[in-house]
Amino acid sequence: MDLLYSSTRNGEEKVTASKAILKGLADDGGLFVPESIPKLDVTIEELAKMSYQETAYAVMKLFFTDFTEEELKNCINKAYDSKFDTEEIAPLVEADGAYYLELFHGATIAFKDMALSILPHLLTTAAKKNQVNNEIVILTATSGDTGKAALAGFADVEGTKIVVFYPKDGVSPIQKQQMVTQKGDNTYVVGINGNFDQAQTGVKKMFSDKELAKELDAAGYQFSSANSINIGRFIPQITYYVYAYAKLYANGKIAKDEKINIVVPTGNFGNILSAFYAKNMGLPVAKLICASNENKVLYDFFETGKYDKNREFILTSSPSMDILISSNLERLIYWAAGNDAKKNVEFMTALTKEGVYEITPQMQEKLKDFYGNYASEEETAEAIRTLYEKTGYILDTHTAVASSVYGKYKAETKDDQTTTVIASTASPFKFSRSVMDAIDPKYDTMEEFELIDELSKIGNVKIPNAIEEIRNAPVRHKATCEVDEMPRVVKEFLGM
Ligand SMILES: *Cc1c(COP(=O)(O)O)cnc(C)c1O
């Protein structure tokens, strides 16, 4: 029997994994969730011997049950190959008593590569399985990293086109340069005059626009999403938590069944949701530590049970976490409400209408495995500087938020004995300006690429290919638009 997926906003409609991957978002605007979370069916001894690719199969076969073994292994092998600069794919690095799980060894040196290198293959396989003849148009809003990772994943993949919207003034110079130099005739990159939430809301609107869907269908197209709301994103991400746990065990760092903490620098709540799923699959996890930057909606939520997006939007040095509506949280809310779509709809309607909802104390009780905190800009910079001075290891700004929050967690709870994995979500080279400023203000006068050379020197790490590549690449995408022009821009690109 296949594991089926239903929408967080409607308990009735049930679809296979491949259909859920194809659709991205459910028709009612809800997110697809599996009817139940399957348990891992391999032992820790078996896991300890597995490669990243084998671990990925052990996890994904439980969720994507309508894919054949051959199909799934094909997708995995096409995704986790030499695009990654290490065979380990996601290495663990110990620094100052914590384990940094480096999720930035893929094509765009950020953690989005972990899922976006496999999504195009899951998607085209799912299309074939479901006799879809339309060309798939990937529509993505990005706060920086998703965009490039999606572009890199989909560029020149047959049967797909991809349109990426980014906030014109809300991404780092390197992030922008990476996107606007993207090759591939099926790619289109547009800067919007607005912030990430506006870009994401604009994309969501297009997804639920039935008229637009009809027009597209007539022209031989259909939308799909590469955003972290797609189950083809957050399910593959479960892999690296299982893999990290197994590596800790294999290397004698933890005993059998010993619980670990996981710290995740969080924005849209996709990455930490994957860790939550790993725990529910039976991985021994104690606390899920949710780290926010100054846009601390999630911290306030875990403290009070009240989600309130009505606040100033702050541009920080960790732009991929500058988010006021964490879309994937809906999956957790739905779960905490006892998989009750009706209740979830009430919360989500309140969020849309008033920008606020408050969960019940019973629901709050179910979320006690989560610990939330945040780091200010100063604390983030301090985390980079102190770890560098102590160990020589250089964190990016997002990971530094997590590192700082982990420090707060230890100070507050006195839990400093539990082995802890910190998701390291980007290479410091991607945010070299903020990283180098944090280490020493004297770097302030240097040009972007001078900084990169200097970072390589002082951190004793090789400059990643992803950076070398864009040094002299020509700009291919210059388009910008207003938020309400997004549908027109998409149609123009598709020649409609
Ligand atoms: C996307 C991103 C995050 C946030 O991940 P979510 O899954 O959206 O919570 C954190 N750090 C970096 C570098 C990212 O690119």
Ligand as a Chemical Component Dictionary entry (heavy atoms), coordinates in Angstrom:
data_LIG
# 
_chem_comp.id                   LIG 
_chem_comp.type                 NON-POLYMER 
_chem_comp.pdbx_formal_charge   0 
_chem_comp.three_letter_code    LIG 
# 
loop_
_chem_comp_atom.comp_id 
_chem_comp_atom.atom_id 
_chem_comp_atom.alt_atom_id 
_chem_comp_atom.type_symbol 
_chem_comp_atom.charge 
_chem_comp_atom.model_Cartn_x 
_chem_comp_atom.model_Cartn_y 
_chem_comp_atom.model_Cartn_z 
_chem_comp_atom.pdbx_ordinal 
LIG C1 C1 C 0 17.307 28.784 3.349 1  
LIG C2 C2 C 0 18.377 28.987 4.324 2  
LIG C3 C3 C 0 18.133 28.923 5.697 3  
LIG C4 C4 C 0 16.764 28.709 6.269 4  
LIG O1 O1 O 0 16.274 27.417 5.996 5  
LIG P1 P1 P 0 14.713 27.120 6.111 6  
LIG O2 O2 O 0 14.566 25.739 5.639 7  
LIG O3 O3 O 0 14.043 28.113 5.187 8  
LIG O4 O4 O 0 14.334 27.333 7.505 9  
LIG C5 C5 C 0 19.211 29.078 6.551 10 
LIG N1 N1 N 0 20.447 29.324 6.091 11 
LIG C6 C6 C 0 20.710 29.396 4.766 12 
LIG C7 C7 C 0 22.085 29.696 4.328 13 
LIG C8 C8 C 0 19.690 29.227 3.848 14 
LIG O5 O5 O 0 19.965 29.295 2.548 15 
# 
loop_
_chem_comp_bond.comp_id 
_chem_comp_bond.atom_id_1 
_chem_comp_bond.atom_id_2 
_chem_comp_bond.value_order 
_chem_comp_bond.pdbx_ordinal 
LIG C1 C2 SING 1  
LIG C2 C3 SING 2  
LIG C2 C8 DOUB 3  
LIG C3 C4 SING 4  
LIG C3 C5 DOUB 5  
LIG C4 O1 SING 6  
LIG O1 P1 SING 7  
LIG P1 O2 DOUB 8  
LIG P1 O3 SING 9  
LIG P1 O4 SING 10 
LIG C5 N1 SING 11 
LIG N1 C6 DOUB 12 
LIG C6 C7 SING 13 
LIG C6 C8 SING 14 
LIG C8 O5 SING 15 
# 
